[in-house]
């Protein structure tokens, strides 16, 4: 009997498995051909979960959070309890979309996780009711103070759809980048291997076929940015590039950590063949560097000198180089100023946000920005 770890539990398992630069040699892709979950062979209940000793195997990986998300082939055998949470997957499991961690333990791969997160809508009735009550209370309060002021109301279902789509996009940026978020109280890991890209996500989506989540997963493939090196890079890139209706600034998506060939400057203006800015708009010759206080503290003062040399070489190559610090990133007004400055040099008009879009911008900022 096998257990198929999915959704948030699979995210944490992948973070634990692939937190170092080298790929985990103990893990292999499964299956070799399209596959379906089968009754009787799949852990589908709390009793079967305990009998298969799944918890012990996961604990060996460092995954101790409960309940554990598991895929099951049908709704009938599902059971309630605190140890496992079951998600029905009656469709095709695409080839090489799972990771075999042990003989009886499979973990959803990064691409399949994105589809799962996009499929998990859940019931929104309680959210709608709570939001409607809060909006009514706020509207009554505002009306009692100022008759001419009309409160800005965001439809709760629309924002929840945006929030979940953005959350899945953040995960896609992480797994297509070189960092892994910490699990539990653990710290984020850097210089980790890239596990997926938009192309591999598209392949898995195509093999899953039409389902509740594949349309949204395709949208994730359009919004994600590959090559991010940190949670803050992901947050900044998405704030700058997500659509204005989502709360973003709607700028053209930059390329993250992509090398710029400067061999033609060798000897005279450069001491290296290539430099790699954090953010790059190649066609416009614009670069953005994020100065991370945490990164510089870990690496020592020499990193500041390396960053300055890199910026000088880019400038010598004709690029306009912008810098953003954590103090700028932690202030939405300062970030908005940076977006306007970038729009100016990119020669695009920054869309003026409506009151509703401004409200969503604040929500998006709170959603994306790392809390630590």
Secondary structure, DSSP 8 states (H G I E B T S, - for coil): -BEEE-HHHHHHHHHHHT-SSS--TT-EEE-SS-B---TTTB--SHHHHHHTTHHHHHHHHT---SSEEEEES-STT----SSEEEEE--S-B-TT-EEEEETTEEEE-HHHHHHHHHH-----HHHHHHHHHHHHHHHHHHHHH-TT-------HHHHHHHHHHHHHHHHHHHHTTTEE--STT---EES------HHHHHHHHHHH-S-TTHHHHHHHHHH--TT--SHHHHHHHHHHHS-GGGTS------EES-EEE-GGGBTTTBSSSEEE-SEEETTTTEEEEEE-HHHHHHH-THHHHHHHHHHHHHHHTT-EEEEEEHHHHT-HHHHHHHHHHHHHHTT-------HHHHHHHHHHHHHHS---
